[in-house]
């Protein structure tokens, strides 16, 4: 167990002429003694949690920075020694401890966007579905609907689009639609991820060291 200090959080209170007030949701001031006990407790609980959350967020940011710095320093030594870098063209790399019980993986994921060819693909797919009508499986229609439905940012469902590409359908229009999807795909950026793993023994499965709050 390590000591973990929360970040300082504003109390949300103000003292005026010896009386203590609590800011409300409209920015006004309410005498503390008029606030229900459960509301005061909720306020204190939320501020306590947020203090730890902000401190943890800063700590994770520092961890990420130190991780890339440490790996960068190690690779600089390798480059100097062998006049080459570790990893593939996309920057995917794996670093393993000498006892092979710990490893750090660096993965670079492309951010994929779609060009205007996607609308051509949608028209061709609709043509196929309309002609197949009764023969078109409901599951296929559902995938197509989900794939081309846009969210509030106007972005299509990439996972479902990629699922369409994996379907084995021989119709010439469908194949042309898949070609149009592939032509529409374009890399507009990338993001680098670091994942850490451990295992209890050499024949044991790798277990991720969880940093994601939702999976902890």
KOLMI-212741 format. One record per residue (C-alpha): residue number from 1; residue in three letters; z, y negated, x. Coordinates in steps of 0.05 Angstrom, whole numbers, padded with zeros to 5 digits, always signed. Each point is the difference from the previous one (the first is absolute). Layout:
N
   i  aa      w      v      u
 NUM ALA      Z      Y      X
...
//
This chain:
216
   i  aa      w      v      u
   1 UNK +00000 +00000 +00000
   2 UNK -00021 -00067 +00030
   3 UNK +00025 -00068 -00019
   4 UNK -00049 -00040 -00042
   5 UNK +00011 -00073 -00015
   6 UNK -00032 -00029 -00062
   7 UNK -00040 -00064 +00003
   8 UNK +00036 -00063 -00023
   9 UNK -00017 -00015 -00073
  10 UNK +00013 -00065 -00038
  11 UNK +00060 +00008 -00046
  12 UNK -00035 -00034 -00058
  13 UNK +00063 -00041 -00010
  14 UNK +00018 -00073 +00009
  15 UNK +00066 -00036 +00001
  16 UNK +00005 -00068 -00035
  17 UNK +00065 -00039 -00003
  18 UNK +00040 +00063 +00014
  19 UNK -00034 +00041 -00054
  20 UNK -00046 +00058 +00016
  21 UNK -00067 +00006 -00035
  22 UNK -00053 +00054 -00002
  23 UNK -00074 -00016 -00002
  24 UNK -00035 +00029 -00061
  25 UNK -00072 +00024 -00010
  26 UNK -00023 -00071 -00018
  27 UNK +00030 -00032 +00061
  28 UNK +00059 -00029 -00038
  29 UNK +00073 +00007 +00018
  30 UNK +00050 +00041 -00041
  31 UNK +00075 +00000 +00013
  32 UNK +00018 +00067 +00030
  33 UNK +00058 +00011 -00048
  34 UNK -00050 -00001 -00058
  35 UNK -00044 +00055 +00029
  36 UNK +00014 +00070 -00026
  37 UNK +00034 +00046 +00049
  38 UNK -00056 +00051 -00002
  39 UNK -00051 -00054 +00015
  40 UNK +00041 -00022 +00061
  41 UNK +00004 +00072 +00024
  42 UNK -00075 +00009 -00010
  43 UNK -00014 -00063 +00040
  44 UNK +00045 +00023 +00057
  45 UNK -00031 +00070 +00000
  46 UNK -00071 -00026 +00002
  47 UNK +00015 -00049 +00056
  48 UNK +00034 +00055 +00040
  49 UNK -00060 +00047 -00007
  50 UNK -00050 -00055 +00016
  51 UNK +00040 -00018 +00063
  52 UNK -00007 +00071 +00025
  53 UNK -00073 +00004 -00023
  54 UNK -00019 -00063 +00039
  55 UNK +00036 +00023 +00062
  56 UNK -00034 +00069 -00005
  57 UNK -00068 -00033 -00010
  58 UNK +00010 -00041 +00063
  59 UNK +00024 +00061 +00038
  60 UNK -00062 +00040 -00021
  61 UNK -00045 -00058 +00022
  62 UNK +00035 -00001 +00068
  63 UNK -00006 +00077 +00004
  64 UNK -00075 -00005 -00013
  65 UNK -00009 -00054 +00052
  66 UNK +00041 +00038 +00052
  67 UNK -00037 +00065 -00015
  68 UNK -00069 -00031 +00012
  69 UNK +00026 -00035 +00062
  70 UNK +00029 +00064 +00028
  71 UNK -00062 +00041 -00015
  72 UNK -00044 -00056 +00028
  73 UNK +00040 -00001 +00065
  74 UNK -00006 +00075 +00006
  75 UNK -00075 -00002 -00012
  76 UNK -00008 -00056 +00051
  77 UNK +00031 +00046 +00052
  78 UNK -00047 +00056 -00020
  79 UNK -00060 -00047 +00003
  80 UNK +00020 -00023 +00069
  81 UNK +00010 +00071 +00024
  82 UNK -00061 +00033 -00031
  83 UNK -00044 -00061 -00017
  84 UNK -00003 +00026 -00072
  85 UNK +00037 -00010 -00065
  86 UNK +00036 +00051 -00044
  87 UNK -00030 +00015 -00068
  88 UNK -00066 -00001 -00035
  89 UNK -00048 -00056 -00019
  90 UNK +00040 -00016 -00062
  91 UNK +00065 -00004 +00038
  92 UNK +00031 +00064 -00029
  93 UNK +00050 +00026 +00051
  94 UNK +00058 +00049 +00004
  95 UNK +00058 -00007 +00049
  96 UNK +00047 +00061 +00008
  97 UNK +00068 +00008 +00035
  98 UNK +00003 +00048 +00059
  99 UNK +00038 +00052 -00042
 100 UNK -00052 -00007 -00056
 101 UNK +00054 -00013 -00052
 102 UNK -00018 -00073 -00013
 103 UNK -00066 -00035 -00009
 104 UNK -00028 -00068 -00017
 105 UNK -00068 -00006 -00033
 106 UNK -00041 -00063 -00002
 107 UNK -00055 +00000 -00053
 108 UNK -00051 -00053 -00016
 109 UNK -00024 -00001 -00072
 110 UNK -00063 -00038 -00020
 111 UNK +00004 -00047 -00059
 112 UNK -00061 +00018 -00042
 113 UNK -00035 -00047 -00048
 114 UNK -00062 +00011 -00042
 115 UNK -00064 -00040 -00003
 116 UNK -00048 -00012 -00059
 117 UNK -00030 +00070 +00007
 118 UNK +00061 +00024 -00037
 119 UNK -00026 -00028 -00066
 120 UNK -00065 +00037 +00010
 121 UNK +00039 +00064 +00011
 122 UNK +00040 -00013 -00064
 123 UNK -00065 -00009 -00040
 124 UNK -00029 +00066 +00027
 125 UNK +00065 +00037 -00015
 126 UNK +00001 -00028 -00071
 127 UNK -00071 +00024 -00008
 128 UNK +00020 +00070 +00020
 129 UNK +00061 +00002 -00045
 130 UNK -00038 -00026 -00060
 131 UNK -00055 +00051 +00008
 132 UNK +00048 +00058 +00012
 133 UNK +00042 -00024 -00059
 134 UNK +00033 +00062 -00029
 135 UNK -00008 +00038 +00066
 136 UNK +00038 -00053 +00040
 137 UNK +00071 +00024 +00012
 138 UNK +00055 -00047 -00025
 139 UNK +00032 +00004 +00069
 140 UNK -00064 -00028 +00031
 141 UNK -00003 -00057 -00050
 142 UNK +00073 -00016 +00014
 143 UNK -00013 -00003 +00076
 144 UNK -00059 -00046 -00010
 145 UNK +00038 -00045 -00047
 146 UNK +00059 -00005 +00049
 147 UNK -00045 -00010 +00059
 148 UNK -00036 -00061 -00027
 149 UNK +00057 -00032 -00039
 150 UNK +00021 -00061 +00039
 151 UNK +00072 -00023 +00008
 152 UNK +00025 -00071 -00009
 153 UNK -00028 -00019 +00068
 154 UNK -00068 +00027 -00020
 155 UNK +00005 +00059 +00047
 156 UNK -00028 +00069 -00018
 157 UNK +00040 +00063 +00010
 158 UNK -00019 +00022 +00070
 159 UNK +00034 +00068 -00005
 160 UNK -00040 +00019 -00062
 161 UNK -00064 -00027 +00031
 162 UNK +00010 +00047 +00059
 163 UNK +00014 +00057 -00049
 164 UNK -00068 -00011 -00031
 165 UNK -00032 +00009 +00069
 166 UNK +00033 +00068 +00007
 167 UNK -00029 +00027 -00065
 168 UNK -00056 +00051 +00008
 169 UNK -00052 -00022 -00051
 170 UNK -00073 +00013 +00014
 171 UNK -00033 -00048 -00049
 172 UNK -00047 -00046 +00040
 173 UNK +00026 -00063 -00034
 174 UNK +00072 +00020 +00015
 175 UNK -00018 +00011 +00073
 176 UNK -00035 -00068 +00002
 177 UNK +00063 -00031 -00031
 178 UNK +00043 +00031 +00055
 179 UNK -00048 -00027 +00052
 180 UNK +00008 -00069 -00032
 181 UNK +00076 +00007 +00004
 182 UNK -00004 +00018 +00074
 183 UNK -00046 -00059 +00012
 184 UNK +00048 -00046 -00037
 185 UNK +00059 +00020 +00044
 186 UNK +00016 -00050 +00054
 187 UNK +00059 -00008 +00047
 188 UNK +00031 -00069 -00009
 189 UNK +00061 +00010 +00045
 190 UNK +00050 +00051 +00023
 191 UNK +00074 +00011 +00004
 192 UNK +00041 +00037 +00052
 193 UNK +00056 +00047 -00021
 194 UNK +00055 +00032 +00041
 195 UNK +00031 +00065 -00024
 196 UNK +00058 +00035 +00034
 197 UNK +00016 +00074 -00005
 198 UNK +00053 +00050 +00023
 199 UNK +00012 +00075 -00004
 200 UNK +00059 +00044 +00014
 201 UNK -00038 +00052 +00041
 202 UNK -00068 +00011 +00030
 203 UNK -00021 +00046 -00057
 204 UNK +00028 -00045 -00055
 205 UNK -00042 -00046 -00043
 206 UNK -00003 -00073 +00017
 207 UNK +00045 -00043 -00044
 208 UNK -00016 -00074 -00009
 209 UNK +00055 -00049 +00019
 210 UNK +00002 -00040 -00064
 211 UNK -00002 -00076 +00002
 212 UNK -00030 -00009 -00070
 213 UNK +00057 -00019 -00047
 214 UNK -00033 +00037 -00058
 215 UNK -00001 +00065 +00039
 216 UNK +00067 -00005 +00036
//
